[in-house]
């Protein structure tokens, strides 16, 4: 009789209609598949039950988070190998799978996998999975606050370990091949400050201020007064301490506040760095209009936002199951053209767009390296499942940026007065 790994490999290949591109190790210690330094480890039969009763990305994620699936060797290599089977199937591929499911031999293979997996029911989802109560009333102030808390209120010490001293949780800007993560994050904050034209005496609103890095940089390096808003209590407490330690309490106010509740404009500039992904398609025009109303005439908005590739039929867009359940609840990505169109509908004049997609891949690989280098410490700060969520999420995201499945853009927009005199430089890119 074949060992578990060979049986599993044969059955999976029969179901998928393609060769398994990774080496497998099963719970009995057996291995099968192409020789490789990196191995996908199926630690127990629970992994199969999770996958069979929730096929696709969410089943894989549950098995990974629970520790039923693991990787020995290069995680990127395994993710890259299986991407074509999971994340990159087009509509023709899915139709082919649906047709294959009618084949008696394939159905027999599925029944054999059920026998290998063990008895029903499947295991409960890991504790780290966010439980849903339907998808109605998304992006209310209360639901957004809960979503932000799920993602950010997991412990500032854990974020320090992953992000490093900069405590900047967005794409860095690598100005040279010699740049470190810290210097690249500093250069990103400075680039944004120059695009916004920050000068002493100006007022800056930092929407989604995180742990206060942009606010501190703008106040310390450019002499502006800053209001930073976040929905995370833990972020706000951390940011306020940093502000006090820098001696900048007279210039920076950190609030736990929804951007929809900010009413003390006008501001001379607004930075929104990695925050707009949380707004949602239904609310994006409201978001853009609120920021437009908060700016003084000639005021600038720097919107730093992840974008997805457009789909032929945009109505078929679905939120990524793994990210929605474990990372960014209710987060939504939009194509760049959709975002700029909504900013223009709100009244903004879009003056510059800089695509920095490769920079995010570099940033994420640095964060993964930080986490892997201090894995035992991470496990003392968060649950093993939470640490595994972050390792998988960041590594898979790095590959997505590298393969141009998603991108990130800095959109510079201005509230141009009726006169048409925006105050923007005649020649663009003077900040470089």
C-alpha positions as CSV (number, residue, x, y, z in Angstrom):
1,X,0.0,0.0,0.0
2,X,1.3,3.5,-0.8
3,X,2.4,5.8,2.0
4,X,0.2,8.8,2.9
5,X,2.3,11.4,1.0
6,X,2.2,9.5,-2.3
7,X,-1.5,8.7,-2.0
8,X,-2.2,12.4,-1.1
9,X,-0.2,13.6,-4.1
10,X,-1.9,11.3,-6.5
11,X,-5.4,12.2,-5.4
12,X,-4.7,16.0,-5.3
13,X,-3.3,15.8,-8.8
14,X,-6.3,13.9,-10.1
15,X,-8.6,16.5,-8.6
16,X,-6.7,19.5,-9.9
17,X,-5.8,18.0,-13.3
18,X,-2.3,19.2,-12.8
19,X,1.0,18.1,-11.3
20,X,1.6,19.2,-7.7
21,X,4.5,21.7,-8.0
22,X,5.7,21.2,-4.4
23,X,7.2,18.4,-2.3
24,X,4.8,17.0,0.3
25,X,5.5,15.5,3.7
26,X,2.6,13.7,5.4
27,X,1.8,13.0,9.0
28,X,3.4,9.5,8.8
29,X,6.8,11.0,7.8
30,X,6.5,10.0,4.1
31,X,7.4,12.4,1.3
32,X,6.4,12.6,-2.4
33,X,6.8,15.1,-5.2
34,X,9.6,16.9,-7.0
35,X,12.9,17.1,-5.1
36,X,13.1,20.5,-3.3
37,X,14.7,22.2,-0.4
38,X,11.3,23.5,0.6
39,X,8.6,21.1,1.7
40,X,4.9,21.6,2.3
41,X,4.2,19.7,5.5
42,X,0.7,18.2,6.2
43,X,1.0,17.6,9.9
44,X,-2.2,15.7,10.5
45,X,-5.5,14.6,8.9
46,X,-7.2,17.7,10.3
47,X,-5.6,19.7,7.5
48,X,-7.4,17.6,4.9
49,X,-10.7,18.0,6.7
50,X,-10.3,21.7,6.7
51,X,-9.5,21.8,3.0
52,X,-12.2,19.4,1.9
53,X,-15.0,21.1,3.8
54,X,-13.8,24.6,2.9
55,X,-11.9,24.2,-0.4
56,X,-9.7,27.1,-1.5
57,X,-8.0,29.9,0.2
58,X,-9.9,30.0,3.5
59,X,-9.5,26.3,4.1
60,X,-5.8,26.6,3.5
61,X,-5.6,29.6,5.7
62,X,-7.4,27.8,8.6
63,X,-5.0,24.8,8.3
64,X,-2.0,27.1,8.3
65,X,-3.1,29.3,11.2
66,X,-4.0,26.2,13.3
67,X,-0.5,24.7,12.5
68,X,-2.0,21.7,10.6
69,X,-0.1,22.9,7.6
70,X,3.5,24.1,7.6
71,X,6.5,24.9,5.4
72,X,10.0,23.7,6.0
73,X,12.5,25.8,4.0
74,X,11.7,28.8,1.9
75,X,8.1,30.0,2.5
76,X,8.2,32.2,-0.6
77,X,9.2,29.3,-2.9
78,X,6.2,27.2,-1.7
79,X,3.8,30.1,-2.0
80,X,5.0,31.0,-5.4
81,X,4.7,27.3,-6.5
82,X,1.1,26.9,-5.4
83,X,0.0,30.4,-6.5
84,X,-1.0,29.2,-9.9
85,X,-3.2,26.5,-8.4
86,X,-5.0,28.8,-5.8
87,X,-4.8,32.5,-6.5
88,X,-4.2,32.8,-10.2
89,X,-6.8,30.6,-11.7
90,X,-8.8,32.4,-14.3
91,X,-12.5,31.8,-15.2
92,X,-11.6,29.1,-17.8
93,X,-9.6,27.3,-15.2
94,X,-12.5,27.4,-12.8
95,X,-14.9,26.1,-15.5
96,X,-12.5,23.3,-16.2
97,X,-12.5,22.3,-12.5
98,X,-16.2,22.3,-12.5
99,X,-16.4,20.1,-15.5
100,X,-13.7,17.8,-14.0
101,X,-15.9,17.3,-10.9
102,X,-18.4,15.5,-13.1
103,X,-15.8,12.8,-14.0
104,X,-16.5,9.6,-12.1
105,X,-12.7,9.1,-11.6
106,X,-12.4,12.5,-10.1
107,X,-15.4,11.9,-7.9
108,X,-13.8,8.7,-6.7
109,X,-10.6,10.5,-5.9
110,X,-12.6,13.0,-3.8
111,X,-14.3,10.1,-1.9
112,X,-10.8,8.6,-1.3
113,X,-9.6,11.9,0.1
114,X,-12.6,12.0,2.4
115,X,-11.6,8.6,3.8
116,X,-8.0,9.8,4.4
117,X,-9.2,12.9,6.1
118,X,-11.1,11.1,8.8
119,X,-14.6,11.6,10.2
120,X,-16.9,14.5,9.9
121,X,-17.3,17.2,11.2
122,X,-14.4,19.5,10.3
123,X,-12.5,21.2,13.1
124,X,-13.7,24.6,14.3
125,X,-12.0,27.6,12.8
126,X,-9.0,28.9,14.7
127,X,-9.6,31.4,17.4
128,X,-7.8,34.1,15.4
129,X,-10.5,34.1,12.8
130,X,-12.9,37.0,12.9
131,X,-16.5,35.7,13.2
132,X,-18.9,37.4,10.8
133,X,-22.6,38.3,11.4
134,X,-23.5,38.8,7.8
135,X,-22.2,41.5,5.4
136,X,-24.9,44.2,5.9
137,X,-24.2,47.7,7.3
138,X,-20.5,47.5,6.6
139,X,-18.3,50.5,7.2
140,X,-20.5,52.1,9.8
141,X,-18.5,53.9,12.5
142,X,-19.0,51.1,14.9
143,X,-18.1,48.3,12.5
144,X,-15.0,50.2,11.3
145,X,-13.9,50.7,14.9
146,X,-14.2,46.9,15.5
147,X,-12.3,46.1,12.3
148,X,-9.5,48.4,13.1
149,X,-9.3,47.0,16.7
150,X,-9.1,43.5,15.3
151,X,-6.1,44.4,13.2
152,X,-4.2,46.9,15.2
153,X,-5.0,46.2,18.9
154,X,-2.8,43.0,19.0
155,X,0.0,44.6,21.1
156,X,2.4,47.4,20.3
157,X,5.3,45.3,21.3
158,X,4.5,42.9,18.5
159,X,4.3,45.7,16.0
160,X,7.7,47.0,17.2
161,X,9.2,43.6,16.6
162,X,7.8,43.4,13.0
163,X,8.1,47.0,11.9
164,X,11.3,48.1,13.6
165,X,12.1,51.4,15.3
166,X,10.3,53.5,12.7
167,X,6.9,52.1,13.6
168,X,5.6,52.9,10.1
169,X,3.1,50.4,8.8
170,X,3.0,51.3,5.1
171,X,5.2,51.0,2.1
172,X,8.7,52.4,2.5
173,X,10.6,54.3,-0.2
174,X,14.0,52.9,-1.1
175,X,15.8,55.8,-2.5
176,X,19.0,53.8,-3.1
177,X,20.2,50.2,-3.2
178,X,22.0,50.8,0.1
179,X,18.8,52.0,2.0
180,X,17.8,50.2,5.1
181,X,14.2,49.8,6.2
182,X,14.6,52.6,8.7
183,X,16.1,55.0,6.2
184,X,13.5,54.0,3.6
185,X,10.7,54.8,6.0
186,X,12.2,58.1,6.9
187,X,12.6,58.9,3.2
188,X,9.0,58.0,2.6
189,X,7.8,60.4,5.3
190,X,10.0,63.1,4.0
191,X,8.8,62.5,0.4
192,X,5.2,62.9,1.5
193,X,6.1,66.1,3.5
194,X,7.7,67.6,0.4
195,X,4.7,66.6,-1.9
196,X,2.4,68.3,0.6
197,X,4.6,71.4,0.6
198,X,4.8,71.5,4.4
199,X,6.1,74.7,6.0
200,X,6.3,76.1,9.5
201,X,2.9,77.3,10.8
202,X,0.8,75.1,8.6
203,X,-1.9,72.7,9.9
204,X,-1.7,69.0,8.9
205,X,-4.4,66.4,9.4
206,X,-3.0,62.9,9.4
207,X,-5.9,60.5,8.8
208,X,-5.2,57.0,10.2
209,X,-2.1,58.3,12.1
210,X,-1.0,54.9,13.3
211,X,1.8,55.1,16.0
212,X,2.4,58.8,15.2
213,X,5.4,58.6,12.9
214,X,4.2,60.9,10.2
215,X,2.9,63.4,12.7
216,X,6.2,63.5,14.6
217,X,8.2,63.8,11.4
218,X,6.1,66.6,10.0
219,X,6.2,68.6,13.3
220,X,9.9,68.0,14.1
221,X,11.3,68.4,10.6
222,X,8.9,71.0,9.0
223,X,7.5,72.9,12.0
224,X,3.8,72.2,11.3
225,X,1.0,71.7,13.8
226,X,-0.6,68.2,13.4
227,X,-3.8,66.5,14.4
228,X,-3.5,62.8,14.0
229,X,-6.7,60.6,14.2
230,X,-6.9,56.8,14.7
231,X,-9.6,54.4,15.8
232,X,-7.1,52.2,17.7
233,X,-6.8,52.9,21.5
234,X,-3.5,51.1,21.6
235,X,-2.0,53.1,18.7
236,X,-3.2,56.4,20.2
237,X,-1.6,55.6,23.6
238,X,1.7,54.7,22.0
239,X,1.7,57.7,19.7
240,X,1.0,60.1,22.6
241,X,3.9,58.7,24.6
242,X,6.2,59.2,21.6
243,X,5.0,62.7,21.1
244,X,5.7,63.5,24.7
245,X,9.1,61.9,24.6
246,X,9.9,64.1,21.5
247,X,8.8,67.2,23.4
248,X,6.2,68.0,20.7
249,X,2.9,68.0,22.7
250,X,2.5,71.7,21.9
251,X,2.4,70.9,18.2
252,X,0.8,67.4,17.9
253,X,-2.6,66.2,19.1
254,X,-3.5,62.5,18.8
255,X,-7.2,61.7,18.9
256,X,-9.2,58.5,18.9
257,X,-11.6,59.7,16.4
258,X,-13.3,58.6,13.1
259,X,-12.3,60.8,10.2
260,X,-16.0,61.5,9.6
261,X,-16.2,63.2,13.0
262,X,-13.3,65.7,12.3
263,X,-14.9,69.1,12.1
264,X,-12.2,71.6,13.0
265,X,-10.9,72.5,9.6
266,X,-9.6,74.1,7.6
267,X,-6.3,72.3,7.3
268,X,-3.5,73.3,4.9
269,X,-2.7,69.7,4.1
270,X,-4.0,66.1,4.7
271,X,-2.0,62.9,4.7
272,X,-3.8,59.6,4.4
273,X,-1.2,56.8,4.4
274,X,-2.4,53.3,4.1
275,X,-5.8,54.2,5.6
276,X,-8.1,54.5,2.6
277,X,-8.1,50.7,2.1
278,X,-10.3,50.5,5.2
279,X,-12.9,53.0,3.9
280,X,-14.8,50.6,1.5
281,X,-16.2,51.2,-1.9
282,X,-19.6,52.3,-0.6
283,X,-18.1,55.0,1.5
284,X,-15.2,56.2,-0.7
285,X,-16.9,59.2,-2.2
286,X,-18.0,60.3,1.3
287,X,-14.4,59.9,2.5
288,X,-13.0,62.0,-0.4
289,X,-15.7,64.6,0.1
290,X,-15.1,64.9,3.8
291,X,-11.4,65.4,3.3
292,X,-12.1,67.9,0.5
293,X,-14.3,69.9,2.9
294,X,-11.6,69.9,5.6
295,X,-9.0,71.5,3.4
296,X,-8.4,75.2,2.9
297,X,-8.5,76.5,-0.7
298,X,-5.2,75.4,-2.3
299,X,-4.8,72.7,0.4
300,X,-3.2,69.4,-0.7
301,X,-4.1,65.7,0.0
302,X,-1.5,63.0,-0.2
303,X,-3.4,59.7,-0.5
304,X,-1.1,56.7,-0.2
305,X,-3.2,53.6,-1.1
306,X,-2.9,50.0,-2.2
307,X,-4.6,49.3,-5.5
308,X,-5.7,46.1,-7.3
309,X,-5.8,45.3,-10.9
310,X,-9.1,46.2,-12.6
311,X,-11.4,43.3,-13.6
312,X,-13.3,42.9,-16.8
313,X,-16.5,42.8,-14.8
314,X,-16.1,44.8,-11.7
315,X,-19.3,43.5,-10.2
316,X,-17.6,40.2,-9.7
317,X,-15.0,41.6,-7.3
318,X,-14.8,39.8,-4.0
319,X,-12.8,40.6,-0.9
320,X,-9.9,38.2,-0.3
321,X,-11.3,35.5,2.1
322,X,-8.1,35.1,4.1
323,X,-7.4,38.8,4.6
324,X,-11.0,39.5,5.4
325,X,-11.2,36.8,8.1
326,X,-7.7,37.1,9.6
327,X,-6.1,40.4,8.7
328,X,-8.1,43.4,7.5
329,X,-11.8,42.8,8.2
330,X,-13.9,44.7,5.7
331,X,-10.9,46.0,3.9
332,X,-11.4,46.6,0.1
333,X,-9.1,47.4,-2.7
334,X,-10.0,49.4,-5.8
335,X,-8.3,50.0,-9.1
336,X,-6.2,53.2,-9.4
337,X,-8.6,54.6,-12.0
338,X,-11.6,54.2,-9.7
339,X,-9.9,56.0,-6.8
340,X,-8.7,58.9,-8.9
341,X,-12.2,59.2,-10.4
342,X,-13.8,59.4,-7.0
343,X,-11.3,62.0,-5.8
344,X,-12.1,64.1,-8.8
345,X,-15.9,63.7,-8.2
346,X,-15.3,65.0,-4.7
347,X,-13.8,68.2,-6.2
348,X,-10.1,67.5,-6.1
349,X,-7.7,68.2,-9.0
350,X,-5.3,65.2,-9.2
351,X,-1.9,66.6,-9.9
352,X,0.5,63.7,-9.5
353,X,0.5,59.9,-9.2
354,X,3.6,58.0,-8.3
355,X,3.4,54.2,-8.5
356,X,5.8,52.5,-6.0
357,X,4.7,48.9,-6.2
358,X,8.3,47.3,-6.1
359,X,9.0,49.3,-2.9
360,X,6.2,47.5,-1.0
361,X,7.6,44.1,-2.0
362,X,11.0,45.1,-0.5
363,X,9.2,46.5,2.6
364,X,7.2,43.3,3.2
365,X,10.3,41.1,2.8
366,X,12.0,43.2,5.5
367,X,9.1,42.8,7.8
368,X,9.0,39.0,7.3
369,X,12.7,38.9,8.0
370,X,12.2,40.8,11.2
371,X,9.4,38.4,12.3
372,X,11.3,35.2,11.4
373,X,14.5,36.4,13.1
374,X,12.7,37.0,16.4
375,X,10.1,34.2,16.2
376,X,10.5,32.9,19.8
377,X,9.9,36.5,21.0
378,X,6.9,36.9,18.8
379,X,5.3,33.8,20.3
380,X,5.6,35.4,23.8
381,X,3.7,38.5,22.6
382,X,0.9,37.0,20.6
383,X,-0.7,33.5,20.0
384,X,1.1,31.1,17.7
385,X,-1.8,31.4,15.3
386,X,-1.6,35.2,15.2
387,X,2.1,35.1,14.5
388,X,1.4,32.5,11.7
389,X,-1.2,34.8,10.2
390,X,1.2,37.6,10.0
391,X,4.0,35.5,8.5
392,X,1.7,34.1,5.8
393,X,0.0,37.5,5.1
394,X,3.2,39.4,4.7
395,X,5.0,36.8,2.6
396,X,2.0,36.3,0.3
397,X,1.6,40.0,-0.1
398,X,5.2,40.5,-1.0
399,X,4.8,38.0,-3.9
400,X,1.5,39.7,-4.9
401,X,3.4,43.1,-5.3
402,X,6.3,41.4,-7.1
403,X,3.9,39.7,-9.6
404,X,1.9,42.9,-10.2
405,X,-1.3,41.4,-8.8
406,X,-1.6,44.5,-6.5
407,X,0.2,47.9,-6.5
408,X,0.5,51.0,-4.3
409,X,0.3,54.6,-5.4
410,X,0.8,58.0,-3.9
411,X,-1.9,60.3,-5.3
412,X,-1.3,64.0,-4.8
413,X,-4.5,66.0,-5.2
414,X,-5.3,69.7,-4.5
415,X,-8.4,71.7,-3.6
416,X,-8.0,74.1,-6.5
417,X,-9.9,77.4,-6.0
418,X,-12.3,78.8,-8.6
419,X,-9.5,81.0,-9.8
420,X,-7.6,78.0,-11.0
421,X,-4.5,79.1,-9.0
422,X,-3.7,76.0,-7.1
423,X,-0.3,77.0,-5.6
424,X,1.2,73.8,-7.1
425,X,4.7,74.2,-8.7
426,X,4.7,74.9,-12.5
427,X,7.0,72.0,-13.0
428,X,6.0,68.7,-11.4
429,X,8.2,66.5,-9.2
430,X,10.1,69.4,-7.7
431,X,10.1,67.3,-4.5
432,X,12.5,64.7,-5.9
